[in-house]
Amino acid sequence: MPPRKPTLSFGVTSLWPFGISDEDWKKLETHYGYAIPPDLRSAVVAKTQTMRWRSEARQTALSTREARRQIAGEKRTTVDWLNWTDGLPDEIRAMLMSGRRMGTV
């Protein structure tokens, strides 16, 4: 099996919200033989929706290299614009272009 390509899993998803009808909950309860409380129902629906969103994001994720390339391009564009408007202090420009985060050494 080939090694997995590193990706950054963030993005936009087009999935509709997930839900389970009362009729379907009743089928599940009948099949398993016990009632499923409302708070557990809500938790199952929420976790399933989260899993669907993450799955969709992973399928459309950029490679880590491409995501970093795009972020670096946006940083350069922002710095160029701020330089053009004469609004970026030198130390902030240097920090942004070095890739360091604010508050780190």
DSSP file (Angstrom, degrees, kcal/mol; ACC not computed):
  #  RESIDUE AA STRUCTURE BP1 BP2  ACC     N-H-->O    O-->H-N    N-H-->O    O-->H-N    TCO  KAPPA ALPHA  PHI   PSI    X-CA   Y-CA   Z-CA
    1    1 A M              0   0    0      0, 0.0     3,-0.1     0, 0.0     0, 0.0   0.000 360.0 360.0 360.0 130.2    0.0    0.0    0.0
    2    2 A P        -     0   0    0      0, 0.0     3,-0.1     0, 0.0     0, 0.0  -0.348 360.0 -94.9 -69.7 151.8    1.5    3.4   -0.9
    3    3 A P        -     0   0    0      0, 0.0     2,-0.2     0, 0.0     0, 0.0  -0.319  45.4-102.0 -64.8 149.1    2.1    5.9    1.9
    4    4 A R        -     0   0    0     -3,-0.1     3,-0.0     1,-0.1     0, 0.0  -0.462  30.3-121.3 -71.8 141.9   -0.6    8.5    2.5
    5    5 A K        -     0   0    0     -2,-0.2     2,-0.1    -3,-0.1    -1,-0.1  -0.719  33.0-113.4 -81.2 128.3   -0.1   12.0    1.1
    6    6 A P        +     0   0    0      0, 0.0    58,-2.2     0, 0.0     2,-0.3  -0.405  44.1 179.0 -64.8 136.0   -0.2   14.5    4.0
    7    7 A T  E     -A   63   0A   0     56,-0.3     2,-0.6    57,-0.1    56,-0.2  -0.930  33.6-128.8-134.2 158.6   -3.2   16.8    3.7
    8    8 A L  E     -A   62   0A   0     54,-1.6     2,-1.7    -2,-0.3    54,-0.6  -0.954  27.2-147.0-105.0 114.3   -4.8   19.7    5.5
    9    9 A S        +     0   0    0     -2,-0.6     2,-0.3    52,-0.1    49,-0.2  -0.558  53.6 110.0 -91.0  78.1   -8.4   18.8    6.0
   10   10 A F        +     0   0    0     -2,-1.7    52,-0.3    47,-0.3     2,-0.3  -0.986  34.4  99.5-141.0 153.2  -10.3   22.0    5.9
   11   11 A G        -     0   0    0     -2,-0.3     2,-0.4    50,-0.1    46,-0.1  -0.988  66.4 -51.9 162.2-168.8  -12.6   23.3    3.2
   12   12 A V        -     0   0    0     -2,-0.3     2,-0.4    48,-0.1    -2,-0.0  -0.807  43.1-158.9-103.2 139.7  -16.1   23.8    2.2
   13   13 A T        -     0   0    0     -2,-0.4    40,-0.1     2,-0.1    41,-0.0  -0.889  15.3-159.5-118.4 151.6  -18.7   21.0    2.2
   14   14 A S        +     0   0    0     -2,-0.4     2,-0.1    39,-0.1    -1,-0.1   0.176  47.6 131.6-111.7  15.8  -21.9   20.8    0.2
   15   15 A L        -     0   0    0      1,-0.1    -2,-0.1    37,-0.0     3,-0.1  -0.438  55.5-125.3 -74.3 141.8  -23.6   18.1    2.4
   16   16 A W        -     0   0    0     -2,-0.1    -1,-0.1     1,-0.1    -2,-0.1  -0.485  44.0 -82.1 -76.3 154.8  -27.1   18.6    3.6
   17   17 A P        -     0   0    0      0, 0.0     2,-0.3     0, 0.0    -1,-0.1  -0.264  47.9-123.4 -58.6 145.5  -27.7   18.4    7.3
   18   18 A F        +     0   0    0     27,-0.1     2,-0.3    -3,-0.1    31,-0.1  -0.681  37.4 163.0 -92.8 143.6  -28.1   14.8    8.6
   19   19 A G        -     0   0    0     -2,-0.3     2,-0.5    29,-0.1     0, 0.0  -0.989  30.3-141.4-155.5 158.2  -31.2   13.6   10.5
   20   20 A I        -     0   0    0     -2,-0.3    25,-0.1    21,-0.0    -2,-0.0  -0.993  28.3-128.6-123.7 125.8  -33.0   10.5   11.6
   21   21 A S     >  -     0   0    0     -2,-0.5     4,-2.3     1,-0.1     5,-0.2  -0.241  21.7-113.3 -70.4 160.0  -36.8   10.4   11.5
   22   22 A D  H  > S+     0   0    0      1,-0.2     4,-2.4     2,-0.2     5,-0.2   0.875 119.3  55.9 -59.5 -37.3  -38.9    9.3   14.5
   23   23 A E  H  > S+     0   0    0      1,-0.2     4,-1.9     2,-0.2    -1,-0.2   0.913 107.9  47.2 -61.9 -42.8  -40.0    6.3   12.4
   24   24 A D  H  > S+     0   0    0      2,-0.2     4,-2.3     1,-0.2    -2,-0.2   0.879 109.7  53.2 -67.8 -37.3  -36.4    5.3   11.9
   25   25 A W  H  X S+     0   0    0     -4,-2.3     4,-2.8     1,-0.2    -2,-0.2   0.915 107.9  51.7 -61.5 -41.1  -35.6    5.8   15.6
   26   26 A K  H  X S+     0   0    0     -4,-2.4     4,-2.6     1,-0.2    -2,-0.2   0.892 108.1  51.5 -62.5 -39.3  -38.5    3.5   16.4
   27   27 A K  H  X S+     0   0    0     -4,-1.9     4,-2.5     2,-0.2    -1,-0.2   0.920 111.3  47.7 -62.0 -43.5  -37.1    0.8   14.0
   28   28 A L  H  X S+     0   0    0     -4,-2.3     4,-2.7     2,-0.2     5,-0.3   0.928 112.2  48.9 -63.0 -44.8  -33.7    1.0   15.7
   29   29 A E  H  X>S+     0   0    0     -4,-2.8     4,-1.9     1,-0.2     5,-0.8   0.903 112.6  48.2 -62.8 -40.9  -35.3    0.8   19.1
   30   30 A T  H  <5S+     0   0    0     -4,-2.6    -1,-0.2     2,-0.2    -2,-0.2   0.922 113.2  48.2 -63.8 -44.4  -37.4   -2.2   18.1
   31   31 A H  H  <5S+     0   0    0     -4,-2.5    -2,-0.2     1,-0.2    -1,-0.2   0.915 119.5  36.8 -64.0 -44.1  -34.4   -3.9   16.5
   32   32 A Y  H  <5S-     0   0    0     -4,-2.7    -1,-0.2     2,-0.2    -2,-0.2   0.650 105.8-126.3 -87.5 -15.4  -32.1   -3.4   19.5
   33   33 A G  T  <5S+     0   0    0     -4,-1.9     2,-0.3    -5,-0.3    -3,-0.2   0.629  74.1  78.3  85.5  13.2  -34.8   -3.9   22.1
   34   34 A Y  S   <S-     0   0    0     -5,-0.8    -2,-0.2    -6,-0.2    -1,-0.2  -0.993  80.0 -99.0-150.6 157.8  -34.5   -0.8   24.2
   35   35 A A        -     0   0    0     -2,-0.3    -9,-0.1    -3,-0.1   -10,-0.0  -0.463  27.6-139.5 -75.6 144.2  -35.5    2.9   24.0
   36   36 A I        -     0   0    0     -2,-0.2    -7,-0.1   -11,-0.1     5,-0.1  -0.928  24.0-127.9-105.7 115.7  -32.9    5.5   22.9
   37   37 A P     >  -     0   0    0      0, 0.0     4,-2.2     0, 0.0     3,-0.5  -0.209  19.5-113.0 -63.8 153.3  -33.2    8.6   25.1
   38   38 A P  H  > S+     0   0    0      0, 0.0     4,-2.4     0, 0.0     5,-0.2   0.844 115.4  54.2 -55.3 -38.5  -33.5   12.1   23.3
   39   39 A D  H  > S+     0   0    0      1,-0.2     4,-1.8     2,-0.2     5,-0.1   0.875 110.0  47.0 -67.6 -35.1  -30.1   13.3   24.5
   40   40 A L  H  > S+     0   0    0     -3,-0.5     4,-2.5     2,-0.2    -1,-0.2   0.875 109.9  53.8 -71.2 -37.0  -28.4   10.2   23.0
   41   41 A R  H  X S+     0   0    0     -4,-2.2     4,-2.4     2,-0.2    -2,-0.2   0.937 109.4  48.2 -59.1 -46.8  -30.4   10.6   19.8
   42   42 A S  H  X S+     0   0    0     -4,-2.4     4,-2.6     1,-0.2    -1,-0.2   0.900 111.4  50.1 -61.7 -41.3  -29.1   14.2   19.5
   43   43 A A  H  X S+     0   0    0     -4,-1.8     4,-2.6     2,-0.2     5,-0.2   0.904 110.2  49.8 -65.2 -41.2  -25.5   13.1   20.2
   44   44 A V  H  X S+     0   0    0     -4,-2.5     4,-2.3     2,-0.2    -2,-0.2   0.925 113.0  46.4 -63.5 -44.4  -25.7   10.4   17.5
   45   45 A V  H  X S+     0   0    0     -4,-2.4     4,-2.4     2,-0.2    -2,-0.2   0.927 113.9  48.3 -64.0 -44.9  -27.0   12.8   14.9
   46   46 A A  H  X S+     0   0    0     -4,-2.6     4,-2.4     2,-0.2    -2,-0.2   0.925 113.6  46.1 -63.0 -45.6  -24.4   15.5   15.8
   47   47 A K  H  X S+     0   0    0     -4,-2.6     4,-2.5     1,-0.2    -1,-0.2   0.890 112.5  50.8 -65.8 -38.5  -21.5   13.0   15.7
   48   48 A T  H  X S+     0   0    0     -4,-2.3     4,-2.2    -5,-0.2    -1,-0.2   0.918 110.4  49.2 -65.2 -42.2  -22.7   11.5   12.4
   49   49 A Q  H  X S+     0   0    0     -4,-2.4     4,-2.4     2,-0.2    -2,-0.2   0.921 111.5  49.5 -62.2 -43.7  -23.0   15.0   10.9
   50   50 A T  H  X S+     0   0    0     -4,-2.4     4,-2.6     1,-0.2     5,-0.2   0.919 110.2  50.8 -60.4 -44.1  -19.5   15.8   12.0
   51   51 A M  H  X S+     0   0    0     -4,-2.5     4,-2.3     1,-0.2    -1,-0.2   0.892 110.2  49.8 -62.0 -40.0  -18.2   12.6   10.6
   52   52 A R  H  X S+     0   0    0     -4,-2.2     4,-2.4     2,-0.2    -1,-0.2   0.914 111.2  48.8 -65.2 -43.0  -19.9   13.3    7.2
   53   53 A W  H  X S+     0   0    0     -4,-2.4     4,-2.5     1,-0.2    -2,-0.2   0.926 113.1  47.1 -62.7 -44.7  -18.4   16.9    7.1
   54   54 A R  H  X S+     0   0    0     -4,-2.6     4,-2.6     2,-0.2    -1,-0.2   0.895 111.1  51.5 -65.0 -39.5  -14.9   15.6    7.9
   55   55 A S  H  X S+     0   0    0     -4,-2.3     4,-2.0    -5,-0.2    -1,-0.2   0.932 111.7  46.7 -61.8 -45.6  -15.2   12.8    5.3
   56   56 A E  H  X S+     0   0    0     -4,-2.4     4,-1.2     1,-0.2    -2,-0.2   0.908 112.6  50.3 -62.5 -42.7  -16.2   15.4    2.7
   57   57 A A  H  < S+     0   0    0     -4,-2.5     4,-0.4     1,-0.2     3,-0.3   0.898 110.0  50.2 -64.2 -40.6  -13.4   17.7    3.7
   58   58 A R  H >< S+     0   0    0     -4,-2.6     3,-0.8     1,-0.2    -1,-0.2   0.877 107.6  53.7 -65.6 -36.7  -10.8   14.9    3.5
   59   59 A Q  H 3< S+     0   0    0     -4,-2.0    -1,-0.2     1,-0.2    -2,-0.2   0.791 119.0  34.3 -69.3 -25.9  -11.9   13.9    0.1
   60   60 A T  T 3< S+     0   0    0     -4,-1.2    -1,-0.2    -3,-0.3    -2,-0.2   0.274  91.1 131.4-109.7  10.1  -11.5   17.5   -1.2
   61   61 A A    <   -     0   0    0     -3,-0.8     2,-0.2    -4,-0.4   -52,-0.1  -0.283  54.4-125.0 -68.8 147.0   -8.5   18.4    0.9
   62   62 A L  E     -A    8   0A   0    -54,-0.6   -54,-1.6   -52,-0.3    -1,-0.1  -0.516  34.2 -97.5 -79.3 155.1   -5.4   20.0   -0.6
   63   63 A S  E  >  -A    7   0A   0    -56,-0.2     4,-2.7    -2,-0.2   -56,-0.3  -0.400  36.0-112.3 -65.7 155.9   -2.0   18.5   -0.1
   64   64 A T  H  > S+     0   0    0    -58,-2.2     4,-2.5     1,-0.2     5,-0.2   0.900 118.4  52.7 -58.2 -41.5   -0.1   20.1    2.7
   65   65 A R  H  > S+     0   0    0    -59,-0.3     4,-2.2     1,-0.2    -1,-0.2   0.924 111.3  45.4 -60.9 -45.5    2.4   21.5    0.3
   66   66 A E  H  > S+     0   0    0      2,-0.2     4,-2.5     1,-0.2    -2,-0.2   0.899 112.3  51.1 -67.6 -40.2   -0.3   23.1   -1.9
   67   67 A A  H  X S+     0   0    0     -4,-2.7     4,-2.4     1,-0.2    -2,-0.2   0.928 112.3  46.6 -62.5 -44.2   -2.1   24.5    1.1
   68   68 A R  H  X S+     0   0    0     -4,-2.5     4,-2.7    -5,-0.2    -1,-0.2   0.887 110.7  53.1 -64.1 -38.5    1.1   26.1    2.4
   69   69 A R  H  X S+     0   0    0     -4,-2.2     4,-2.0    -5,-0.2    -2,-0.2   0.921 111.3  46.0 -62.3 -43.8    1.9   27.4   -1.0
   70   70 A Q  H  X S+     0   0    0     -4,-2.5     4,-2.1     2,-0.2    -2,-0.2   0.898 112.8  49.5 -67.2 -40.1   -1.6   29.1   -1.2
   71   71 A I  H  X S+     0   0    0     -4,-2.4     4,-2.4     2,-0.2    -2,-0.2   0.917 110.4  50.8 -64.2 -42.8   -1.3   30.5    2.3
   72   72 A A  H  X S+     0   0    0     -4,-2.7     4,-2.5     1,-0.2    -1,-0.2   0.898 109.2  51.7 -61.5 -40.2    2.2   31.9    1.5
   73   73 A G  H  X S+     0   0    0     -4,-2.0     4,-2.3     2,-0.2    -1,-0.2   0.900 109.5  49.2 -62.8 -40.9    0.8   33.5   -1.6
   74   74 A E  H  X S+     0   0    0     -4,-2.1     4,-2.5     2,-0.2    -2,-0.2   0.895 110.0  51.6 -65.4 -39.4   -2.0   35.2    0.4
   75   75 A K  H  X S+     0   0    0     -4,-2.4     4,-2.9     2,-0.2     5,-0.2   0.940 110.2  48.7 -61.0 -46.3    0.5   36.4    2.9
   76   76 A R  H  X S+     0   0    0     -4,-2.5     4,-2.8     1,-0.2    -2,-0.2   0.915 111.5  49.8 -60.6 -42.5    2.6   38.0    0.2
   77   77 A T  H  X S+     0   0    0     -4,-2.3     4,-2.3     2,-0.2    -1,-0.2   0.909 112.4  47.6 -62.0 -42.5   -0.4   39.6   -1.4
   78   78 A T  H  X S+     0   0    0     -4,-2.5     4,-2.8     2,-0.2    -2,-0.2   0.924 113.1  47.4 -65.0 -45.3   -1.5   41.0    2.0
   79   79 A V  H  X S+     0   0    0     -4,-2.9     4,-2.7     2,-0.2     5,-0.2   0.919 112.1  50.5 -63.6 -43.2    2.0   42.3    2.8
   80   80 A D  H  X S+     0   0    0     -4,-2.8     4,-2.3    -5,-0.2    -1,-0.2   0.921 112.3  47.3 -59.5 -44.0    2.3   43.9   -0.7
   81   81 A W  H  X S+     0   0    0     -4,-2.3     4,-2.1     2,-0.2    -2,-0.2   0.928 113.1  47.7 -64.8 -44.3   -1.1   45.6   -0.2
   82   82 A L  H  <>S+     0   0    0     -4,-2.8     5,-2.9     1,-0.2     6,-0.4   0.879 111.8  50.4 -66.1 -36.0   -0.2   46.9    3.2
   83   83 A N  H ><5S+     0   0    0     -4,-2.7     3,-0.9     3,-0.2    -1,-0.2   0.909 108.9  52.4 -63.3 -40.7    3.2   48.1    1.9
   84   84 A W  H 3<5S+     0   0    0     -4,-2.3    -2,-0.2     1,-0.3    -1,-0.2   0.879 113.6  42.5 -62.9 -37.4    1.3   49.9   -0.9
   85   85 A T  T 3<5S-     0   0    0     -4,-2.1    -1,-0.3    -5,-0.1    -2,-0.2   0.441 111.2-126.3 -88.0   1.2   -0.9   51.6    1.7
   86   86 A D  T < 5S+     0   0    0     -3,-0.9    -3,-0.2    -4,-0.3    -2,-0.1   0.880  74.2 120.0  60.1  41.9    2.1   52.2    3.9
   87   87 A G      < +     0   0    0     -5,-2.9    -4,-0.2    -6,-0.1    -1,-0.1   0.269  38.3  91.8-122.4  14.6    0.5   50.5    6.9
   88   88 A L        -     0   0    0     -6,-0.4    -1,-0.0    -9,-0.1    -2,-0.0  -0.930  66.6-134.3-117.7 117.8    2.7   47.6    7.9
   89   89 A P     >  -     0   0    0      0, 0.0     4,-2.2     0, 0.0     3,-0.4  -0.328  24.7-117.5 -63.3 149.0    5.4   48.0   10.6
   90   90 A D  H  > S+     0   0    0      1,-0.2     4,-2.5     2,-0.2     5,-0.2   0.868 112.0  53.1 -56.5 -42.5    8.8   46.4    9.6
   91   91 A E  H  > S+     0   0    0      1,-0.2     4,-1.9     2,-0.2    -1,-0.2   0.858 110.4  47.6 -67.1 -33.2    8.8   43.9   12.5
   92   92 A I  H  > S+     0   0    0     -3,-0.4     4,-2.7     2,-0.2     5,-0.2   0.911 111.1  50.9 -71.5 -42.5    5.3   42.6   11.6
   93   93 A R  H  X S+     0   0    0     -4,-2.2     4,-2.3     1,-0.2    -2,-0.2   0.929 111.7  47.9 -58.9 -45.5    6.3   42.3    7.9
   94   94 A A  H  X S+     0   0    0     -4,-2.5     4,-1.5     1,-0.2    -1,-0.2   0.905 112.0  49.5 -63.2 -41.8    9.4   40.3    8.9
   95   95 A M  H  X>S+     0   0    0     -4,-1.9     5,-1.0     2,-0.2     4,-0.9   0.930 112.0  47.8 -63.5 -45.6    7.4   38.1   11.2
   96   96 A L  H ><5S+     0   0    0     -4,-2.7     3,-0.6     1,-0.2    -2,-0.2   0.911 113.4  46.7 -61.7 -43.6    4.7   37.3    8.6
   97   97 A M  H 3<5S+     0   0    0     -4,-2.3    -1,-0.2     1,-0.2    -2,-0.2   0.737 108.2  56.1 -75.1 -21.5    7.2   36.5    5.9
   98   98 A S  H 3<5S-     0   0    0     -4,-1.5    -1,-0.2    -5,-0.2    -2,-0.2   0.670 108.1-123.1 -82.9 -15.4    9.3   34.3    8.2
   99   99 A G  T <<5 +     0   0    0     -4,-0.9    -3,-0.2    -3,-0.6    -2,-0.1   0.453  63.4 140.2  88.9   0.7    6.3   32.1    9.0
  100  100 A R      < -     0   0    0     -5,-1.0    -1,-0.3     1,-0.1     2,-0.3  -0.426  48.9-125.9 -75.5 153.4    6.5   32.6   12.7
  101  101 A R    >   -     0   0    0     -2,-0.1     3,-1.4    -3,-0.1     2,-0.1  -0.673  31.4 -95.4 -95.1 154.5    3.4   33.1   14.8
  102  102 A M  T 3  S+     0   0    0     -2,-0.3     3,-0.1     1,-0.2    -1,-0.1  -0.431 109.8  26.8 -65.8 142.3    2.8   36.1   17.1
  103  103 A G  T 3  S+     0   0    0      1,-0.3     2,-0.3    -2,-0.1    -1,-0.2   0.489  97.5 110.6  84.2   4.6    3.8   35.4   20.7
  104  104 A T    <         0   0    0     -3,-1.4    -1,-0.3     1,-0.1    -4,-0.0  -0.783 360.0 360.0-109.5 157.7    6.3   32.7   19.8
  105  105 A V              0   0    0     -2,-0.3    -1,-0.1    -3,-0.1    -3,-0.1   0.416 360.0 360.0 -96.1 360.0   10.1   32.9   20.2
